[in-house]
Amino acid sequence: MTGPRFTDLANGLPATVPFVGPETQERERGRPFAARLGANENIFGPSPRAIAAMERAARDAWMYGDPENHDLRQALAAHHGTVADHIVVGEGIDGLLGYLVRLLIGAGDSVVTSDGAYPTFNFHVAGFGGVLHKVPYVGNQEDPDALIERAREVGAKLIYFANPDNPMGSWHPAETVTRLIEAVPDGCLLVLDEAYMDLAPEGTAPAIAAEDPRVIRMRTFSKGYGMAGARVGYALGAAPLISAFNKIRNHFGMSRISQAGALAALADQTWLNDTRRKVAWSRDAMAAIAQQNGLMPLPSATNFLTIDCGRDGAFARKVLQELADRDVFIRMPFVAPLDRAIRVSCGGQHELAVLAKALPLALAAAGN
């Protein structure tokens, strides 16, 4: 008796979970973390209106969600000054990236990204047989000019660029992104990941015509709106590209509860503005903690703070482990020289107090 016959591509891929969740670590440790500061979650949570909407929608969870996401797409279109034909909703940006790669990338197709940038996009490319070409960061930022140059060299079909950036928290002004779009080679599509745009300073988001065929913009309700567990993302792009998602997306992938929550969250911009203030306060407080311990906080336009530990990746990994041993869950960049840093999500008063107590002890232990 034989088992399933996997494809050659599937046989060549690792069966791993690339981001080990805090829940997995807590099970292995046998105790919970005192401060959950590693997954870039918005600890300040969703709007009370969104919570109420999801509670009401839970009564109707026996029904599938609207497969067209009609009401949410209409509301998003009004929010962005466009029409619903330019918007697709999906299971977070991660899900939409998977659909996009499935639409455009086959075996051997070239894709360009930055070495150390958000790796989930890379996993999708590998999963569909694409070939990744990577360029290094310049300092703590992605390098738009290098991305374009490499895309021209390899005939790339996709370029991935995040603004603001994960894992470094850096950002480029709108003018730089506009120049990047203008330079995209013919036959190539820029994937502009704007997951953190709701938290970015004025002047970060460029004005992009919804029908521009050179770019697709990815947004989410996970960060600014505090709904990571609801898995609601959306993309803005030219109508023919957006329509193509209907060929392969999971039409019933969005629950009624998530749809209702996102619709209510979008309507409560007052809560989003208040969240921005809380995030800024938390970033400043964490920066002060880092500086008090001789570390360098990097400028951030996100709901996390990347902290330069001043040495190499081996030392930063020791700091991360020592913090975990003291019940503080954080993460760090994967690739040198970015891995000289740790990355800490914004927390509230309790979490920052735990961090302030644990960090000097972790640094002392890591230095031995």
PAMARLO-720417 format. One record per residue (C-alpha): residue number from 0; residue in one letter; z, y, x. Coordinates in nm, 3 decimals, decimal comma, padded with zeros to 5 digits. Example, Ala and Ser with C-alpha at 12.3 -4.5 7.8 and 13.67 -1.06 7.14 Angstrom:
BEGIN
(0; 'A'; (00,780; -00,450; 01,230))
(1; 'S'; (00,714; -00,106; 01,367))
//
This chain:
BEGIN
(0; 'M'; (00,000; 00,000; 00,000))
(1; 'T'; (-00,101; 00,337; 00,143))
(2; 'G'; (00,055; 00,676; 00,091))
(3; 'P'; (-00,119; 01,006; 00,014))
(4; 'R'; (-00,418; 01,093; 00,232))
(5; 'F'; (-00,353; 01,441; 00,364))
(6; 'T'; (-00,633; 01,661; 00,488))
(7; 'D'; (-00,678; 01,699; 00,864))
(8; 'L'; (-00,561; 02,059; 00,827))
(9; 'A'; (-00,241; 01,958; 00,648))
(10; 'N'; (-00,175; 01,686; 00,904))
(11; 'G'; (-00,189; 01,950; 01,178))
(12; 'L'; (00,062; 02,187; 01,017))
(13; 'P'; (00,440; 02,168; 01,071))
(14; 'A'; (00,657; 02,083; 00,769))
(15; 'T'; (00,919; 02,347; 00,839))
(16; 'V'; (01,098; 02,627; 00,658))
(17; 'P'; (01,025; 02,925; 00,887))
(18; 'F'; (01,302; 03,147; 00,751))
(19; 'V'; (01,628; 02,953; 00,740))
(20; 'G'; (01,805; 03,102; 00,438))
(21; 'P'; (02,168; 03,210; 00,440))
(22; 'E'; (02,242; 02,944; 00,178))
(23; 'T'; (02,122; 02,673; 00,417))
(24; 'Q'; (02,334; 02,815; 00,696))
(25; 'E'; (02,637; 02,837; 00,469))
(26; 'R'; (02,600; 02,471; 00,377))
(27; 'E'; (02,579; 02,376; 00,743))
(28; 'R'; (02,875; 02,599; 00,834))
(29; 'G'; (03,088; 02,483; 00,544))
(30; 'R'; (03,179; 02,839; 00,449))
(31; 'P'; (03,009; 03,150; 00,309))
(32; 'F'; (02,911; 03,458; 00,505))
(33; 'A'; (03,136; 03,758; 00,458))
(34; 'A'; (02,842; 03,996; 00,501))
(35; 'R'; (02,487; 03,899; 00,394))
(36; 'L'; (02,279; 04,141; 00,601))
(37; 'G'; (01,981; 03,942; 00,719))
(38; 'A'; (01,710; 03,909; 00,455))
(39; 'N'; (01,621; 04,274; 00,386))
(40; 'E'; (01,758; 04,242; 00,035))
(41; 'N'; (01,861; 04,556; -00,150))
(42; 'I'; (02,235; 04,508; -00,191))
(43; 'F'; (02,253; 04,802; -00,431))
(44; 'G'; (02,068; 04,594; -00,688))
(45; 'P'; (01,838; 04,656; -00,982))
(46; 'S'; (01,858; 04,931; -01,238))
(47; 'P'; (02,107; 04,858; -01,519))
(48; 'R'; (01,810; 04,901; -01,752))
(49; 'A'; (01,629; 04,622; -01,568))
(50; 'I'; (01,934; 04,397; -01,588))
(51; 'A'; (01,964; 04,459; -01,963))
(52; 'A'; (01,592; 04,393; -02,012))
(53; 'M'; (01,616; 04,064; -01,823))
(54; 'E'; (01,921; 03,960; -02,024))
(55; 'R'; (01,729; 04,023; -02,347))
(56; 'A'; (01,423; 03,841; -02,215))
(57; 'A'; (01,633; 03,539; -02,121))
(58; 'R'; (01,666; 03,461; -02,494))
(59; 'D'; (01,289; 03,414; -02,502))
(60; 'A'; (01,267; 03,207; -02,184))
(61; 'W'; (01,137; 02,916; -02,391))
(62; 'M'; (00,804; 03,102; -02,393))
(63; 'Y'; (00,570; 03,140; -02,098))
(64; 'G'; (00,520; 03,487; -01,959))
(65; 'D'; (00,207; 03,681; -02,049))
(66; 'P'; (-00,058; 03,532; -01,817))
(67; 'E'; (-00,235; 03,870; -01,795))
(68; 'N'; (00,084; 04,066; -01,714))
(69; 'H'; (-00,068; 04,321; -01,950))
(70; 'D'; (00,223; 04,556; -02,015))
(71; 'L'; (00,336; 04,563; -01,652))
(72; 'R'; (-00,015; 04,623; -01,522))
(73; 'Q'; (-00,066; 04,908; -01,769))
(74; 'A'; (00,263; 05,067; -01,663))
(75; 'L'; (00,183; 05,026; -01,293))
(76; 'A'; (-00,160; 05,178; -01,348))
(77; 'A'; (-00,004; 05,484; -01,512))
(78; 'H'; (00,252; 05,506; -01,231))
(79; 'H'; (-00,021; 05,510; -00,966))
(80; 'G'; (-00,272; 05,720; -01,157))
(81; 'T'; (-00,533; 05,450; -01,200))
(82; 'V'; (-00,637; 05,182; -01,451))
(83; 'A'; (-00,520; 04,823; -01,488))
(84; 'D'; (-00,848; 04,681; -01,354))
(85; 'H'; (-00,728; 04,787; -01,009))
(86; 'I'; (-00,396; 04,599; -01,025))
(87; 'V'; (-00,298; 04,235; -00,995))
(88; 'V'; (00,060; 04,111; -01,035))
(89; 'G'; (00,192; 03,805; -00,857))
(90; 'E'; (00,490; 03,615; -00,725))
(91; 'G'; (00,596; 03,872; -00,467))
(92; 'I'; (00,378; 04,001; -00,186))
(93; 'D'; (00,407; 03,660; -00,022))
(94; 'G'; (00,235; 03,495; -00,318))
(95; 'L'; (-00,037; 03,758; -00,333))
(96; 'L'; (-00,104; 03,727; 00,041))
(97; 'G'; (-00,156; 03,355; -00,013))
(98; 'Y'; (-00,405; 03,416; -00,293))
(99; 'L'; (-00,590; 03,678; -00,088))
(100; 'V'; (-00,624; 03,451; 00,214))
(101; 'R'; (-00,741; 03,167; -00,010))
(102; 'L'; (-01,010; 03,396; -00,152))
(103; 'L'; (-01,142; 03,521; 00,180))
(104; 'I'; (-01,054; 03,288; 00,466))
(105; 'G'; (-01,202; 02,949; 00,542))
(106; 'A'; (-01,198; 02,723; 00,846))
(107; 'G'; (-01,269; 02,922; 01,162))
(108; 'D'; (-01,269; 03,268; 01,003))
(109; 'S'; (-01,115; 03,538; 01,220))
(110; 'V'; (-00,811; 03,740; 01,114))
(111; 'V'; (-00,638; 04,015; 01,314))
(112; 'T'; (-00,269; 04,103; 01,308))
(113; 'S'; (00,001; 04,229; 01,543))
(114; 'D'; (00,198; 03,991; 01,762))
(115; 'G'; (00,545; 03,994; 01,610))
(116; 'A'; (00,449; 04,139; 01,270))
(117; 'Y'; (00,556; 03,980; 00,940))
(118; 'P'; (00,480; 03,611; 01,001))
(119; 'T'; (00,434; 03,488; 00,642))
(120; 'F'; (00,082; 03,629; 00,644))
(121; 'N'; (00,012; 03,421; 00,955))
(122; 'F'; (00,133; 03,104; 00,783))
(123; 'H'; (-00,115; 03,159; 00,500))
(124; 'V'; (-00,400; 03,210; 00,747))
(125; 'A'; (-00,310; 02,890; 00,931))
(126; 'G'; (-00,276; 02,706; 00,601))
(127; 'F'; (-00,638; 02,780; 00,512))
(128; 'G'; (-00,778; 02,713; 00,859))
(129; 'G'; (-00,830; 03,072; 00,975))
(130; 'V'; (-00,805; 03,182; 01,336))
(131; 'L'; (-00,544; 03,447; 01,419))
(132; 'H'; (-00,610; 03,712; 01,680))
(133; 'K'; (-00,307; 03,920; 01,776))
(134; 'V'; (-00,258; 04,255; 01,947))
(135; 'P'; (00,073; 04,381; 02,090))
(136; 'Y'; (00,289; 04,659; 01,952))
(137; 'V'; (00,293; 04,992; 02,132))
(138; 'G'; (00,661; 05,065; 02,177))
(139; 'N'; (00,817; 04,991; 01,839))
(140; 'Q'; (00,502; 05,044; 01,632))
(141; 'E'; (00,191; 04,852; 01,539))
(142; 'D'; (-00,120; 04,980; 01,717))
(143; 'P'; (-00,395; 05,076; 01,467))
(144; 'D'; (-00,655; 05,141; 01,735))
(145; 'A'; (-00,599; 04,801; 01,897))
(146; 'L'; (-00,622; 04,628; 01,558))
(147; 'I'; (-00,960; 04,787; 01,491))
(148; 'E'; (-01,091; 04,713; 01,840))
(149; 'R'; (-00,994; 04,346; 01,816))
(150; 'A'; (-01,140; 04,319; 01,463))
(151; 'R'; (-01,474; 04,443; 01,595))
(152; 'E'; (-01,462; 04,203; 01,889))
(153; 'V'; (-01,400; 03,891; 01,679))
(154; 'G'; (-01,580; 03,982; 01,356))
(155; 'A'; (-01,258; 03,968; 01,156))
(156; 'K'; (-01,263; 03,930; 00,780))
(157; 'L'; (-00,905; 04,055; 00,740))
(158; 'I'; (-00,677; 04,296; 00,928))
(159; 'Y'; (-00,306; 04,288; 00,846))
(160; 'F'; (-00,109; 04,611; 00,891))
(161; 'A'; (00,236; 04,692; 00,751))
(162; 'N'; (00,351; 05,049; 00,696))
(163; 'P'; (00,650; 05,085; 00,711))
(164; 'D'; (00,682; 04,797; 00,951))
(165; 'N'; (00,886; 04,480; 00,943))
(166; 'P'; (01,063; 04,386; 01,173))
(167; 'M'; (01,098; 04,719; 01,357))
(168; 'G'; (01,141; 04,960; 01,063))
(169; 'S'; (00,895; 05,206; 01,218))
(170; 'W'; (00,622; 05,388; 01,029))
(171; 'H'; (00,299; 05,578; 01,077))
(172; 'P'; (00,215; 05,899; 00,889))
(173; 'A'; (-00,042; 05,896; 00,612))
(174; 'E'; (-00,302; 06,061; 00,835))
(175; 'T'; (-00,292; 05,770; 01,080))
(176; 'V'; (-00,337; 05,516; 00,802))
(177; 'T'; (-00,629; 05,713; 00,661))
(178; 'R'; (-00,799; 05,707; 01,002))
(179; 'L'; (-00,734; 05,333; 01,021))
(180; 'I'; (-00,906; 05,276; 00,687))
(181; 'E'; (-01,202; 05,490; 00,791))
(182; 'A'; (-01,245; 05,274; 01,102))
(183; 'V'; (-01,239; 04,933; 00,925))
(184; 'P'; (-01,559; 04,747; 01,028))
(185; 'D'; (-01,819; 04,650; 00,770))
(186; 'G'; (-01,740; 04,318; 00,608))
(187; 'C'; (-01,370; 04,345; 00,690))
(188; 'L'; (-01,076; 04,415; 00,457))
(189; 'L'; (-00,755; 04,593; 00,556))
(190; 'V'; (-00,443; 04,432; 00,408))
(191; 'L'; (-00,202; 04,727; 00,388))
(192; 'D'; (00,146; 04,586; 00,332))
(193; 'E'; (00,354; 04,865; 00,178))
(194; 'A'; (00,659; 04,656; 00,083))
(195; 'Y'; (00,897; 04,930; 00,197))
(196; 'M'; (00,696; 05,230; 00,080))
(197; 'D'; (00,942; 05,308; -00,202))
(198; 'L'; (01,200; 05,385; 00,070))
(199; 'A'; (00,974; 05,570; 00,313))
(200; 'P'; (00,980; 05,946; 00,377))
(201; 'E'; (00,734; 06,186; 00,221))
(202; 'G'; (00,401; 06,187; 00,400))
(203; 'T'; (00,394; 05,812; 00,467))
(204; 'A'; (00,176; 05,699; 00,174))
(205; 'P'; (-00,190; 05,802; 00,211))
(206; 'A'; (-00,408; 05,900; -00,081))
(207; 'I'; (-00,642; 05,604; -00,126))
(208; 'A'; (-00,903; 05,579; -00,398))
(209; 'A'; (-00,830; 05,270; -00,607))
(210; 'E'; (-01,194; 05,163; -00,589))
(211; 'D'; (-01,210; 05,180; -00,206))
(212; 'P'; (-01,347; 04,835; -00,105))
(213; 'R'; (-01,210; 04,856; 00,250))
(214; 'V'; (-00,841; 04,816; 00,167))
(215; 'I'; (-00,599; 04,631; -00,057))
(216; 'R'; (-00,244; 04,766; -00,088))
(217; 'M'; (00,052; 04,536; -00,141))
(218; 'R'; (00,368; 04,658; -00,317))
(219; 'T'; (00,685; 04,486; -00,439))
(220; 'F'; (00,989; 04,517; -00,662))
(221; 'S'; (01,199; 04,332; -00,402))
(222; 'K'; (01,301; 04,625; -00,182))
(223; 'G'; (01,345; 04,968; -00,341))
(224; 'Y'; (01,389; 04,824; -00,691))
(225; 'G'; (01,640; 04,559; -00,578))
(226; 'M'; (01,474; 04,259; -00,746))
(227; 'A'; (01,401; 04,019; -00,459))
(228; 'G'; (01,517; 03,721; -00,664))
(229; 'A'; (01,279; 03,803; -00,949))
(230; 'R'; (00,968; 03,765; -00,728))
(231; 'V'; (00,749; 04,045; -00,857))
(232; 'G'; (00,478; 04,190; -00,637))
(233; 'Y'; (00,152; 04,365; -00,708))
(234; 'A'; (-00,163; 04,473; -00,530))
(235; 'L'; (-00,390; 04,772; -00,577))
(236; 'G'; (-00,756; 04,737; -00,486))
(237; 'A'; (-01,117; 04,765; -00,592))
(238; 'A'; (-01,184; 04,613; -00,933))
(239; 'P'; (-01,421; 04,334; -00,811))
(240; 'L'; (-01,160; 04,214; -00,559))
(241; 'I'; (-00,876; 04,235; -00,811))
(242; 'S'; (-01,083; 04,043; -01,066))
(243; 'A'; (-01,145; 03,767; -00,811))
(244; 'F'; (-00,774; 03,688; -00,803))
(245; 'N'; (-00,816; 03,548; -01,154))
(246; 'K'; (-01,025; 03,267; -01,005))
(247; 'I'; (-00,737; 03,114; -00,812))
(248; 'R'; (-00,401; 03,271; -00,903))
(249; 'N'; (-00,128; 03,090; -01,096))
(250; 'H'; (-00,181; 03,255; -01,434))
(251; 'F'; (00,162; 03,146; -01,556))
(252; 'G'; (00,341; 03,217; -01,229))
(253; 'M'; (00,533; 03,517; -01,362))
(254; 'S'; (00,828; 03,451; -01,591))
(255; 'R'; (00,894; 03,663; -01,898))
(256; 'I'; (01,229; 03,758; -01,747))
(257; 'S'; (01,072; 03,894; -01,428))
(258; 'Q'; (00,802; 04,079; -01,621))
(259; 'A'; (01,058; 04,247; -01,845))
(260; 'G'; (01,282; 04,339; -01,554))
(261; 'A'; (01,002; 04,495; -01,350))
(262; 'L'; (00,877; 04,695; -01,648))
(263; 'A'; (01,224; 04,840; -01,709))
(264; 'A'; (01,286; 04,903; -01,339))
(265; 'L'; (00,961; 05,097; -01,304))
(266; 'A'; (01,065; 05,319; -01,594))
(267; 'D'; (01,396; 05,407; -01,426))
(268; 'Q'; (01,288; 05,626; -01,135))
(269; 'T'; (01,627; 05,796; -01,140))
(270; 'W'; (01,785; 05,469; -01,027))
(271; 'L'; (01,524; 05,431; -00,753))
(272; 'N'; (01,597; 05,781; -00,626))
(273; 'D'; (01,968; 05,704; -00,620))
(274; 'T'; (01,897; 05,383; -00,431))
(275; 'R'; (01,706; 05,582; -00,169))
(276; 'R'; (02,015; 05,796; -00,112))
(277; 'K'; (02,239; 05,489; -00,082))
(278; 'V'; (02,003; 05,324; 00,163))
(279; 'A'; (01,989; 05,638; 00,377))
(280; 'W'; (02,370; 05,656; 00,378))
(281; 'S'; (02,396; 05,292; 00,481))
(282; 'R'; (02,138; 05,329; 00,759))
(283; 'D'; (02,329; 05,627; 00,899))
(284; 'A'; (02,659; 05,439; 00,882))
(285; 'M'; (02,511; 05,135; 01,058))
(286; 'A'; (02,354; 05,358; 01,322))
(287; 'A'; (02,697; 05,508; 01,392))
(288; 'I'; (02,847; 05,158; 01,428))
(289; 'A'; (02,571; 05,061; 01,670))
(290; 'Q'; (02,614; 05,375; 01,879))
(291; 'Q'; (02,990; 05,328; 01,892))
(292; 'N'; (02,919; 04,994; 02,058))
(293; 'G'; (02,669; 05,126; 02,309))
(294; 'L'; (02,359; 05,007; 02,124))
(295; 'M'; (02,050; 05,204; 02,023))
(296; 'P'; (01,952; 05,218; 01,652))
(297; 'L'; (01,580; 05,268; 01,604))
(298; 'P'; (01,437; 05,512; 01,348))
(299; 'S'; (01,383; 05,332; 01,017))
(300; 'A'; (01,189; 05,396; 00,696))
(301; 'T'; (01,317; 05,077; 00,534))
(302; 'N'; (01,631; 04,921; 00,387))
(303; 'F'; (01,720; 04,771; 00,724))
(304; 'L'; (01,806; 04,899; 01,069))
(305; 'T'; (01,664; 04,748; 01,387))
(306; 'I'; (01,909; 04,785; 01,675))
(307; 'D'; (01,803; 04,764; 02,038))
(308; 'C'; (02,061; 04,555; 02,223))
(309; 'G'; (01,949; 04,696; 02,556))
(310; 'R'; (01,873; 04,369; 02,730))
(311; 'D'; (01,640; 04,073; 02,669))
(312; 'G'; (01,578; 03,833; 02,383))
(313; 'A'; (01,823; 03,577; 02,514))
(314; 'F'; (02,105; 03,828; 02,495))
(315; 'A'; (02,004; 03,946; 02,147))
(316; 'R'; (02,002; 03,584; 02,027))
(317; 'K'; (02,354; 03,540; 02,163))
(318; 'V'; (02,463; 03,850; 01,972))
(319; 'L'; (02,306; 03,714; 01,654))
(320; 'Q'; (02,483; 03,380; 01,695))
(321; 'E'; (02,817; 03,542; 01,775))
(322; 'L'; (02,786; 03,756; 01,461))
(323; 'A'; (02,708; 03,445; 01,257))
(324; 'D'; (03,018; 03,279; 01,402))
(325; 'R'; (03,209; 03,579; 01,269))
(326; 'D'; (03,054; 03,538; 00,923))
(327; 'V'; (02,788; 03,809; 00,949))
(328; 'F'; (02,435; 03,697; 00,858))
(329; 'I'; (02,157; 03,895; 01,028))
(330; 'R'; (01,812; 03,822; 01,172))
(331; 'M'; (01,600; 03,947; 01,462))
(332; 'P'; (01,234; 03,985; 01,566))
(333; 'F'; (01,072; 03,667; 01,696))
(334; 'V'; (00,842; 03,795; 01,971))
(335; 'A'; (00,915; 03,958; 02,307))
(336; 'P'; (00,970; 04,243; 02,381))
(337; 'L'; (01,064; 04,312; 02,017))
(338; 'D'; (01,324; 04,035; 02,038))
(339; 'R'; (01,550; 04,253; 02,249))
(340; 'A'; (01,671; 04,382; 01,913))
(341; 'I'; (01,864; 04,258; 01,611))
(342; 'R'; (01,776; 04,354; 01,254))
(343; 'V'; (02,050; 04,437; 01,004))
(344; 'S'; (01,990; 04,495; 00,633))
(345; 'C'; (02,163; 04,787; 00,465))
(346; 'G'; (02,503; 04,700; 00,324))
(347; 'G'; (02,775; 04,856; 00,114))
(348; 'Q'; (03,123; 04,963; 00,217))
(349; 'H'; (03,256; 04,607; 00,238))
(350; 'E'; (02,967; 04,470; 00,443))
(351; 'L'; (02,972; 04,762; 00,686))
(352; 'A'; (03,346; 04,718; 00,740))
(353; 'V'; (03,287; 04,351; 00,824))
(354; 'L'; (03,006; 04,447; 01,062))
(355; 'A'; (03,213; 04,718; 01,231))
(356; 'K'; (03,490; 04,467; 01,302))
(357; 'A'; (03,264; 04,182; 01,414))
(358; 'L'; (03,010; 04,364; 01,632))
(359; 'P'; (03,232; 04,456; 01,929))
(360; 'L'; (03,373; 04,104; 01,936))
(361; 'A'; (03,023; 03,955; 01,921))
(362; 'L'; (02,898; 04,179; 02,201))
(363; 'A'; (03,194; 04,089; 02,422))
(364; 'A'; (03,143; 03,718; 02,362))
(365; 'A'; (02,766; 03,741; 02,418))
(366; 'G'; (02,817; 03,923; 02,745))
(367; 'N'; (03,023; 03,644; 02,901))
//
